[in-house]
Amino acid sequence: MGNSPCAIAVKNLRRTYSAGGGFFRNDKKLIEAVKDISFSVDFGELFVMVGPNGAGKTTTMKILTTLLLPTSGHVSVLGLDVTEQSRKLKKRIGFVFGGERGLYWRLSGKDNLKYFATLYGIPAHVSRERIANLMDTVGLTERQNSRVEEYSRGMKQRLHIARGLLNDPEVLFLDEPTLGLDPVAAREIRKMIKDIVEEGTTVFMTTHYMFEADELADRVAVLKRGEIVALEKPK
């Protein structure tokens, strides 16, 4: 945790895009995806950002995880500036973005995690035990040797979360982790997220669903058209 007073600190964050125009036209429009937002996330907190498509949730998360540069403002995670100290930061966080991409379908679940462990530089003797523990955590031990192409959508999402936890992150970022799942699979993912937080990991999560935010979050930020319109504890 270092000397940082909070896990995530965002001050006056803005992100703009250019849209429209073309080779022979100079009529590009400036779209402000994130509009001067500020918030912080405490260590050990489950912080949920909720809003519809186009609200700026995923843009915000991509900036927090160093995948996108802010237009202006200051953003730090674990006391590290996301722009200037991105390499250090990536080693200490995990992230899972929505969808089924990012896994090798012809490999087994276990072999997927082995591969990603090598990318993280985790020694084999460490990764063996960690992968076994993660497979147990996400409930895939019995199917760890099955090809990912045989997994249900819910099982793939659980494997994504295991991948996000491989480097034992201090902060885990989850972008709409239950989107498109059936009610049973979504409930299993929500329980898993609660367990992860109880183990001491800080979680920043986005969702479309207010009921999900109310069930899970210590605090909820409601995002609309790039602005935080509410920031409070669930009732």
PAZAPA-4460 file (N, C-alpha, C; in steps of 0.05 Angstrom, whole numbers, plus 32768, in hexadecimal, padded with zeros to 4 digits):
% residues 235
    n_x    n_y    n_z   ca_x   ca_y   ca_z    c_x    c_y    c_z   seq   type   mol
   8010   7FE8   8000   8000   8000   8000   8011   8019   8000     1      M     A
   8029   8017   800B   803B   802E   800C   8030   8044   801D     2      G     A
   8037   805D   8015   802E   8074   8025   8015   8082   801A     3      N     A
   8009   8076   8006   7FF1   8082   7FFA   7FDA   8080   800D     4      S     A
   7FCB   8096   8011   7FB4   8096   8024   7F9C   8087   8019     5      P     A
   7F9B   8082   7FFF   7F85   8074   7FF3   7F8E   8063   7FDB     6      C     A
   7F7E   8050   7FD4   7F86   803E   7FBE   7F85   804B   7FA3     7      A     A
   7F70   805C   7F9F   7F6C   806A   7F86   7F66   8087   7F8C     8      I     A
   7F73   809A   7F7E   7F6D   80B6   7F81   7F6A   80C3   7F65     9      A     A
   7F52   80CE   7F60   7F4D   80DB   7F46   7F45   80F8   7F4B    10      V     A
   7F52   810A   7F3E   7F4D   8126   7F42   7F4A   8134   7F26    11      K     A
   7F32   813F   7F22   7F2C   814F   7F0A   7F33   8141   7EF0    12      N     A
   7F2B   8127   7EEE   7F32   8117   7ED7   7F20   811E   7EBF    13      L     A
   7F2D   8123   7EA9   7F1F   8127   7E8F   7F2B   8116   7E7A    14      R     A
   7F19   810C   7E68   7F23   80FE   7E50   7F12   8105   7E39    15      R     A
   7F1E   8110   7E24   7F10   8118   7E0C   7F19   8108   7DF4    16      T     A
   7F07   8105   7DE0   7F0D   80F8   7DC7   7F06   810A   7DB0    17      Y     A
   7F13   8106   7D9A   7F0B   8114   7D81   7EFA   8100   7D71    18      S     A
   7EE4   810A   7D66   7ED2   80F9   7D56   7ECA   8108   7D3D    19      A     A
   7EC4   80F8   7D28   7EBB   8104   7D0F   7ED2   810D   7CFF    20      G     A
   7ECD   811D   7CEB   7EE2   8127   7CD9   7EEA   8112   7CC5    21      G     A
   7EFF   8117   7CB6   7F09   8105   7CA2   7F21   8111   7C95    22      G     A
   7F2A   8104   7C7F   7F42   810D   7C71   7F3F   8129   7C65    23      F     A
   7F26   812F   7C5C   7F22   8149   7C4E   7F10   815B   7C5E    24      F     A
   7F0A   8154   7C77   7EF9   8165   7C87   7F07   816C   7CA1    25      R     A
   7F01   8183   7CAB   7F0D   818C   7CC5   7EF7   8193   7CD8    26      N     A
   7EE4   8180   7CDB   7ECD   8185   7CEC   7ECB   8171   7D03    27      D     A
   7EE2   816A   7D0E   7EE3   8157   7D25   7ED6   8164   7D3D    28      K     A
   7EC7   8153   7D4C   7EBB   815C   7D64   7ECB   8151   7D7C    29      K     A
   7ECC   8161   7D91   7ED9   8158   7DAA   7EC4   814C   7DBC    30      L     A
   7EC7   8133   7DC2   7EB4   8125   7DD4   7EC2   8122   7DF0    31      I     A
   7EB4   812B   7E04   7EBF   8129   7E1F   7EB3   8110   7E2D    32      E     A
   7EC2   80FA   7E2D   7EB8   80E1   7E38   7EB7   80E2   7E57    33      A     A
   7ECB   80EF   7E63   7ECC   80F2   7E80   7ED0   810F   7E87    34      V     A
   7EBF   811A   7E97   7EBD   8137   7E9B   7EC5   813F   7EB8    35      K     A
   7EDE   8144   7EBC   7EE7   8150   7ED5   7EDD   8142   7EEE    36      D     A
   7EE2   8127   7EEF   7ED8   8118   7F07   7EEE   8115   7F1C    37      I     A
   7EE6   8113   7F35   7EF8   810F   7F4B   7EEC   80FB   7F5F    38      S     A
   7EFC   80E9   7F68   7EF3   80D6   7F7D   7F0C   80C7   7F87    39      F     A
   7F08   80B9   7F9D   7F1E   80A8   7FA8   7F12   808E   7FB1    40      S     A
   7F23   807A   7FB3   7F1B   805F   7FBC   7F2E   8057   7FD2    41      V     A
   7F23   804E   7FE8   7F33   8046   7FFF   7F3E   802A   7FFB    42      D     A
   7F54   8024   800A   7F5E   8009   800A   7F49   7FF6   8015    43      F     A
   7F46   7FDF   8008   7F33   7FCB   8012   7F16   7FD0   800B    44      G     A
   7F12   7FE6   7FFB   7EF6   7FED   7FF4   7EEE   7FE0   7FDA    45      E     A
   7ED3   7FDA   7FD8   7EC7   7FD2   7FBF   7EB8   7FEA   7FB4    46      L     A
   7EC3   7FF6   7FA1   7EB9   800F   7F95   7EAC   8009   7F7A    47      F     A
   7E93   8010   7F77   7E85   800A   7F5E   7E7D   8023   7F50    48      V     A
   7E83   8024   7F36   7E7A   803A   7F25   7E64   8030   7F13    49      M     A
   7E4D   803C   7F14   7E36   8032   7F06   7E2C   8047   7EF2    50      V     A
   7E22   803E   7EDB   7E18   8051   7EC7   7E12   8042   7EAD    51      G     A
   7E03   804F   7E9B   7DFC   8042   7E82   7E13   8042   7E6E    52      P     A
   7E0F   8035   7E57   7E23   8036   7E42   7E29   8053   7E3B    53      N     A
   7E43   8059   7E36   7E4B   8074   7E2E   7E4E   8087   7E45    54      G     A
   7E4B   807D   7E5E   7E4D   808F   7E75   7E6A   8097   7E7B    55      A     A
   7E7D   8087   7E72   7E99   808C   7E78   7EA6   8079   7E8B    56      G     A
   7E98   8064   7E92   7EA2   8050   7EA6   7EBB   8042   7E9C    57      K     A
   7EBA   8037   7E84   7ED0   8028   7E7A   7EE8   803A   7E73    58      T     A
   7EE2   8052   7E6A   7EF8   8066   7E65   7F06   806C   7E7F    59      T     A
   7EF7   8070   7E94   7F03   8076   7EAE   7F15   805E   7EB7    60      T     A
   7F0A   8046   7EB4   7F19   802E   7EBD   7F33   802B   7EAC    61      M     A
   7F31   8030   7E92   7F49   802D   7E81   7F5F   8041   7E8A    62      K     A
   7F57   8059   7E92   7F6A   806C   7E9C   7F76   8062   7EB7    63      I     A
   7F66   8058   7EC8   7F6F   804E   7EE2   7F83   8037   7EDF    64      L     A
   7F7F   8027   7ECA   7F90   800F   7EC5   7FA7   8015   7EB1    65      T     A
   7FAC   802E   7EAB   7FC2   8037   7E9A   7FBE   8030   7E7D    66      T     A
   7FA7   8028   7E74   7FA2   8021   7E58   7F9B   8039   7E47    67      L     A
   7F95   804F   7E54   7F8C   8067   7E46   7F97   8080   7E55    68      L     A
   7FA1   8093   7E47   7FAC   80AB   7E54   7F95   80BF   7E59    69      L     A
   7F96   80CC   7E70   7F83   80E1   7E75   7F89   80FA   7E65    70      P     A
   7F74   8109   7E5E   7F79   8123   7E50   7F83   8137   7E64    71      T     A
   7F78   8137   7E7C   7F82   8149   7E91   7F79   813E   7EAC    72      S     A
   7F83   8149   7EC1   7F7D   8140   7EDC   7F94   812E   7EE7    73      G     A
   7F90   8125   7EFF   7FA4   8114   7F0C   7F97   80FA   7F16    74      H     A
   7FA4   80E4   7F10   7F9A   80C9   7F18   7FB1   80B9   7F23    75      V     A
   7FAD   80AF   7F3B   7FC1   809D   7F47   7FB4   8084   7F52    76      S     A
   7FC1   806E   7F50   7FB8   8055   7F5B   7FCF   8049   7F6C    77      V     A
   7FCA   8043   7F85   7FDF   803A   7F97   7FF5   804E   7F9A    78      L     A
   7FEE   8067   7F98   8001   807D   7F9A   8012   8081   7F82    79      G     A
   800D   8072   7F6C   801D   8074   7F53   800D   8083   7F3E    80      L     A
   801A   8096   7F31   800D   80A5   7F1C   8009   8093   7F04    81      D     A
   7FF0   8092   7EFA   7FEA   807E   7EE4   7FF8   8085   7ECA    82      V     A
   8000   809E   7EC7   800D   80A6   7EAE   802B   80A3   7EB0    83      T     A
   8037   80AB   7EC6   8054   80AC   7EC9   8060   8092   7ED5    84      E     A
   804F   8083   7EE3   8059   806B   7EF0   8049   8052   7EE9    85      Q     A
   8041   8051   7ED0   802F   803B   7EC7   803C   8020   7EC9    86      S     A
   8056   801E   7EC3   8063   8004   7EC3   8064   7FF8   7EDF    87      R     A
   806A   8008   7EF3   8069   7FFF   7F0F   804D   7FF7   7F17    88      K     A
   803A   8007   7F0E   801E   8003   7F17   8013   7FE9   7F0C    89      L     A
   8019   7FE3   7EF2   800D   7FCB   7EE6   8014   7FB1   7EF5    90      K     A
   802B   7FB1   7F02   8034   7F9A   7F11   8023   7F95   7F2B    91      K     A
   8015   7FAB   7F33   8007   7FAA   7F4D   7FE9   7FAA   7F4B    92      R     A
   7FDF   7FAA   7F33   7FC2   7FAA   7F2F   7FBA   7F93   7F1D    93      I     A
   7FA0   7F8C   7F1D   7F95   7F79   7F0B   7F7C   7F85   7EFF    94      G     A
   7F75   7F7D   7EE6   7F5D   7F87   7EDA   7F50   7F73   7EC8    95      F     A
   7F35   7F74   7EC7   7F25   7F62   7EB7   7F10   7F74   7EA8    96      V     A
   7F12   7F74   7E8E   7EFF   7F83   7E7E   7EEA   7F70   7E72    97      F     A
   7ED3   7F7C   7E6C   7EBC   7F6C   7E64   7EC1   7F5D   7E4A    98      G     A
   7EB1   7F48   7E45   7EB3   7F39   7E2C   7EC3   7F1F   7E30    99      G     A
   7EC4   7F0F   7E1B   7ED0   7EF5   7E1C   7EEC   7EF5   7E10   100      E     A
   7EF6   7F0B   7E06   7F11   7F0C   7DFB   7F26   7F0B   7E11   101      R     A
   7F3E   7F05   7E08   7F54   7F05   7E1C   7F5B   7EEA   7E27   102      G     A
   7F4D   7ED5   7E1D   7F54   7EBA   7E25   7F5A   7EA9   7E0C   103      L     A
   7F6A   7E95   7E10   7F71   7E83   7DFA   7F5E   7E6A   7DFB   104      Y     A
   7F4B   7E6A   7DE9   7F35   7E57   7DEC   7F3E   7E39   7DE8   105      W     A
   7F53   7E35   7DD9   7F5C   7E19   7DD4   7F6E   7E0E   7DEA   106      R     A
   7F75   7E20   7DFD   7F84   7E17   7E14   7F71   7E12   7E2B   107      L     A
   7F7A   7E02   7E3E   7F6A   7DFE   7E56   7F6A   7E17   7E68   108      S     A
   7F58   7E18   7E7A   7F58   7E2E   7E8D   7F72   7E30   7E9C   109      G     A
   7F7C   7E19   7EA5   7F95   7E19   7EB4   7FAC   7E22   7EA3   110      K     A
   7FAD   7E1A   7E89   7FC3   7E22   7E78   7FC2   7E3F   7E71   111      D     A
   7FA9   7E4A   7E6F   7FA7   7E67   7E6B   7FB4   7E76   7E82   112      N     A
   7FAF   7E6D   7E9B   7FBA   7E7B   7EB2   7FD9   7E77   7EB3   113      L     A
   7FE2   7E60   7EAB   7FFF   7E5B   7EA9   800C   7E6F   7E96   114      K     A
   7FFF   7E73   7E7F   800A   7E85   7E6B   800B   7EA1   7E75   115      Y     A
   7FF5   7EAB   7E81   7FF5   7EC6   7E8B   8008   7ECA   7EA3   116      F     A
   800C   7EB5   7EB2   801F   7EB6   7EC8   803B   7EBB   7EBE   117      A     A
   8042   7EAF   7EA7   805D   7EB3   7E9C   8060   7ED0   7E92   118      T     A
   804A   7EDC   7E88   804B   7EF8   7E7F   804F   7F0A   7E96   119      L     A
   8044   7F03   7EAD   8049   7F13   7EC6   8064   7F0F   7ED2   120      Y     A
   8072   7EFA   7EC8   808D   7EF4   7ED3   808B   7EE5   7EED   121      G     A
   8075   7ED7   7EF2   8072   7EC8   7F0B   8081   7EAE   7F08   122      I     A
   8094   7EA8   7F1A   80A3   7E8E   7F19   8090   7E76   7F19   123      P     A
   8098   7E61   7F0B   8087   7E49   7F08   807F   7E3D   7F23   124      A     A
   8092   7E3C   7F36   808C   7E30   7F50   8078   7E40   7F5F   125      H     A
   8077   7E5A   7F5A   8063   7E6B   7F67   8048   7E69   7F59   126      V     A
   8049   7E6A   7F3E   8030   7E6A   7F2E   8020   7E50   7F32   127      S     A
   802E   7E39   7F35   801F   7E20   7F38   800C   7E21   7F50   128      R     A
   8016   7E2A   7F66   8005   7E2B   7F7E   7FF0   7E41   7F7B   129      E     A
   7FF8   7E58   7F70   7FE5   7E6E   7F6D   7FCF   7E67   7F5A   130      R     A
   7FD5   7E5A   7F44   7FC0   7E52   7F31   7FAD   7E3E   7F3D   131      I     A
   7FB8   7E2B   7F4D   7FA6   7E17   7F5A   7F93   7E25   7F6E   132      A     A
   7F9E   7E39   7F7D   7F8D   7E48   7F90   7F78   7E58   7F81   133      N     A
   7F80   7E65   7F6B   7F6D   7E76   7F5C   7F57   7E65   7F4F   134      L     A
   7F5E   7E4E   7F45   7F4A   7E3D   7F39   7F36   7E34   7F4E   135      M     A
   7F3F   7E30   7F66   7F2D   7E2A   7F7C   7F1C   7E42   7F84   136      D     A
   7F28   7E5A   7F84   7F1A   7E72   7F8B   7F03   7E77   7F78   137      T     A
   7F08   7E73   7F5E   7EF3   7E79   7F4A   7EE2   7E61   7F43   138      V     A
   7EE6   7E4B   7F51   7ED5   7E33   7F4D   7ED9   7E25   7F33   139      G     A
   7EF2   7E24   7F29   7EF7   7E16   7F10   7F0A   7DFF   7F12   140      L     A
   7F10   7DF6   7F2B   7F23   7DE1   7F2E   7F1C   7DC8   7F1E   141      T     A
   7F02   7DC0   7F1F   7EFA   7DA8   7F11   7EFB   7DAB   7EF2   142      E     A
   7EFB   7DC3   7EE8   7EFC   7DC7   7ECB   7F16   7DD5   7EC2   143      R     A
   7F2A   7DD5   7ED3   7F43   7DE4   7ECD   7F52   7DD8   7EB5   144      Q     A
   7F4E   7DBE   7EAF   7F5B   7DB2   7E98   7F4B   7DB1   7E7F   145      N     A
   7F32   7DBC   7E80   7F21   7DBD   7E69   7F28   7DD6   7E58   146      S     A
   7F25   7DD4   7E3E   7F2A   7DEA   7E2C   7F16   7E01   7E32   147      R     A
   7F20   7E19   7E30   7F0F   7E30   7E36   7EF7   7E32   7E23   148      V     A
   7EFA   7E27   7E0A   7EE4   7E28   7DF7   7ECC   7E17   7E01   149      E     A
   7ED1   7E05   7E14   7EBC   7DF5   7E20   7EAF   7E02   7E38   150      E     A
   7EB9   7E19   7E40   7EAF   7E27   7E58   7E95   7E36   7E51   151      Y     A
   7E83   7E38   7E64   7E6D   7E4A   7E62   7E77   7E67   7E64   152      S     A
   7E65   7E7A   7E5E   7E6D   7E96   7E5F   7E75   7E9E   7E7C   153      R     A
   7E65   7E93   7E8F   7E6B   7E99   7EAB   7E86   7E8E   7EB4   154      G     A
   7E8C   7E76   7EAA   7EA6   7E69   7EB1   7EBD   7E79   7EA5   155      M     A
   7EB9   7E83   7E8D   7ECE   7E94   7E80   7ED3   7EAD   7E90   156      K     A
   7EBD   7EB9   7E9A   7EC0   7ED1   7EAA   7ECF   7ECB   7EC4   157      Q     A
   7EC9   7EB4   7ED0   7ED8   7EAD   7EE9   7EF5   7EA9   7EE3   158      R     A
   7EFC   7E9E   7ECB   7F18   7E9B   7EC4   7F25   7EB6   7EBF   159      L     A
   7F16   7EC9   7EB3   7F20   7EE4   7EB0   7F28   7EF0   7ECB   160      H     A
   7F17   7EEC   7EDF   7F1C   7EF7   7EF9   7F35   7EE9   7F06   161      I     A
   7F37   7ECF   7F02   7F4F   7EC1   7F0C   7F68   7ECD   7EFF   162      A     A
   7F67   7ED3   7EE5   7F7E   7EDF   7ED7   7F84   7EFA   7EE3   163      R     A
   7F6F   7F0A   7EE9   7F73   7F24   7EF5   7F7F   7F23   7F10   164      G     A
   7F7E   7F0C   7F1E   7F89   7F09   7F38   7FA4   7EFC   7F39   165      L     A
   7FAE   7EF4   7F21   7FC7   7EE4   7F20   7FDF   7EF2   7F2D   166      L     A
   7FE1   7F0C   7F2A   7FF8   7F1A   7F34   7FF4   7F24   7F51   167      N     A
   7FDF   7F19   7F5E   7FD9   7F20   7F7A   7FD6   7F3E   7F7C   168      D     A
   7FC3   7F4A   7F6D   7FC2   7F68   7F6C   7FB7   7F74   7F86   169      P     A
   7FC0   7F8C   7F8A   7FB6   7F9C   7FA1   7F9C   7FA9   7F9B   170      E     A
   7F98   7FAF   7F81   7F7E   7FBA   7F78   7F75   7FA9   7F5F   171      V     A
   7F5C   7FA0   7F5F   7F51   7F91   7F48   7F3C   7FA2   7F3B   172      L     A
   7F3E   7FA6   7F21   7F2B   7FB6   7F12   7F19   7FA3   7F01   173      F     A
   7EFF   7FA5   7F04   7EEC   7F94   7EF7   7ED8   7FA5   7EE7   174      L     A
   7ED9   7FA1   7ECC   7EC7   7FB1   7EBB   7EAF   7FA0   7EB4   175      D     A
   7E98   7FA7   7EC0   7E7F   7F99   7EBB   7E82   7F7B   7EBB   176      E     A
   7E8A   7F6F   7ED1   7E90   7F53   7ED2   7E79   7F40   7ED0   177      P     A
   7E60   7F4A   7ED3   7E49   7F38   7ED0   7E39   7F3D   7EB7   178      T     A
   7E42   7F4F   7EA6   7E33   7F56   7E8E   7E2F   7F3E   7E7C   179      L     A
   7E17   7F38   7E74   7E11   7F22   7E62   7E0F   7F07   7E6F   180      G     A
   7E13   7F05   7E8A   7E11   7EEB   7E97   7DF4   7EE5   7EA0   181      L     A
   7DEE   7ECC   7EA2   7DD4   7EC4   7EAC   7DD3   7ECA   7ECA   182      D     A
   7DBB   7ECB   7ED6   7DB9   7ED3   7EF3   7DCA   7EC2   7F06   183      P     A
   7DCB   7EA8   7F01   7DDB   7E96   7F13   7DF8   7E9C   7F11   184      V     A
   7E03   7E9F   7EF8   7E1F   7EA5   7EF4   7E26   7EC0   7F00   185      A     A
   7E14   7ED4   7EFC   7E19   7EEF   7F06   7E1B   7EEF   7F24   186      A     A
   7E09   7EDF   7F31   7E09   7EDD   7F4E   7E23   7ED1   7F58   187      R     A
   7E2D   7EBD   7F4A   7E46   7EB0   7F51   7E5E   7EC4   7F50   188      E     A
   7E5D   7ED4   7F3B   7E73   7EE9   7F37   7E71   7EFD   7F4E   189      I     A
   7E59   7F06   7F55   7E56   7F1A   7F6B   7E61   7F0E   7F85   190      R     A
   7E5B   7EF5   7F8A   7E65   7EE9   7FA3   7E83   7EE7   7FA3   191      K     A
   7E8E   7EE1   7F8C   7EAB   7EE0   7F89   7EB8   7EFB   7F8E   192      M     A
   7EAC   7F10   7F84   7EB7   7F2B   7F88   7EB6   7F32   7FA6   193      I     A
   7EA1   7F2B   7FB4   7E9F   7F30   7FD0   7EB6   7F21   7FDF   194      K     A
   7EBB   7F08   7FD7   7ED0   7EF9   7FE4   7EEC   7F05   7FDF   195      D     A
   7EF0   7F0F   7FC7   7F0A   7F1C   7FC0   7F0F   7F34   7FD2   196      I     A
   7EFA   7F44   7FD6   7EFD   7F5C   7FE7   7F01   7F54   8004   197      V     A
   7EF4   7F3F   800D   7EF8   7F36   8029   7F14   7F2C   802D   198      E     A
   7F22   7F23   8018   7F3E   7F1B   801A   7F51   7F33   801B   199      E     A
   7F46   7F4B   8017   7F57   7F63   801B   7F5D   7F72   8001   200      G     A
   7F54   7F68   7FEA   7F59   7F76   7FD1   7F46   7F8D   7FCD   201      T     A
   7F50   7FA4   7FC5   7F3F   7FBB   7FBD   7F34   7FB5   7FA1   202      T     A
   7F1A   7FBA   7F9E   7F0D   7FB5   7F84   7EFF   7FCE   7F7A   203      V     A
   7F05   7FD5   7F61   7EF7   7FEA   7F52   7EE8   7FDC   7F3C   204      F     A
   7ECD   7FE0   7F3B   7EBD   7FD1   7F29   7EA9   7FE4   7F1B   205      M     A
   7EA3   7FDE   7F02   7E8D   7FEC   7EF4   7E76   7FD9   7EEE   206      T     A
   7E5E   7FE5   7EEC   7E47   7FD5   7EE5   7E31   7FE6   7EDA   207      T     A
   7E1F   7FDA   7ECB   7E07   7FE7   7EC1   7DF1   7FE7   7ED7   208      H     A
   7DF4   7FD4   7EEA   7DDD   7FCD   7EFB   7DDF   7FDA   7F16   209      Y     A
   7DCB   7FEB   7F1D   7DCB   7FF8   7F37   7DC7   7FE4   7F4D   210      M     A
   7DB6   7FCF   7F49   7DB2   7FBB   7F5E   7DCC   7FAD   7F65   211      F     A
   7DDD   7FA9   7F51   7DF7   7F9C   7F56   7E09   7FAE   7F66   212      E     A
   7E09   7FC7   7F5F   7E19   7FDB   7F6E   7E0F   7FDC   7F8B   213      A     A
   7DF5   7FDC   7F90   7DEA   7FDD   7FAB   7DF1   7FC4   7FBB   214      D     A
   7DF2   7FAD   7FAD   7DF8   7F94   7FBB   7E16   7F92   7FC3   215      E     A
   7E27   7F9C   7FB1   7E44   7F97   7FB5   7E53   7FAE   7FC2   216      L     A
   7E4C   7FC6   7FBB   7E5F   7FDD   7FBF   7E60   7FE7   7FDC   217      A     A
   7E78   7FEF   7FE4   7E7B   8000   7FFC   7E72   801C   7FF5   218      D     A
   7E79   8025   7FDD   7E70   803F   7FD2   7E6B   803D   7FB4   219      R     A
   7E58   804D   7FAB   7E4F   804D   7F8F   7E52   8068   7F83   220      V     A
   7E5F   806A   7F6C   7E60   8082   7F5C   7E4E   807E   7F44   221      A     A
   7E3A   8090   7F40   7E28   808F   7F29   7E33   80A2   7F14   222      V     A
   7E39   8096   7EFC   7E44   80A6   7EE7   7E30   80AA   7ED0   223      L     A
   7E2D   80C2   7EC7   7E1A   80C9   7EB2   7E27   80DD   7E9F   224      K     A
   7E2A   80D5   7E86   7E36   80E6   7E71   7E51   80F2   7E7A   225      R     A
   7E61   80E1   7E87   7E7C   80E9   7E8E   7E7E   80F7   7EA8   226      G     A
   7E68   80FB   7EB7   7E69   810A   7ED0   7E5F   80F8   7EE7   227      E     A
   7E6B   80FB   7EFE   7E61   80EE   7F16   7E49   80FE   7F21   228      I     A
   7E32   80F2   7F20   7E1A   8100   7F29   7E12   80F8   7F46   229      V     A
   7E1E   80E3   7F50   7E19   80DB   7F6C   7E31   80CA   7F75   230      A     A
   7E38   80CD   7F8E   7E4D   80BD   7F9A   7E46   80B8   7FB7   231      L     A
   7E3F   809F   7FBE   7E34   809A   7FD8   7E35   807D   7FDF   232      E     A
   7E30   8077   7FF8   7E2E   805B   8001   7E13   8050   7FFA   233      K     A
   7E11   8037   7FF3   7DF6   802B   7FED   7DE4   802C   8005   234      P     A
   7DCB   802F   8000   7DB7   802F   8017   7DB3   8013   8021   235      K     A
***
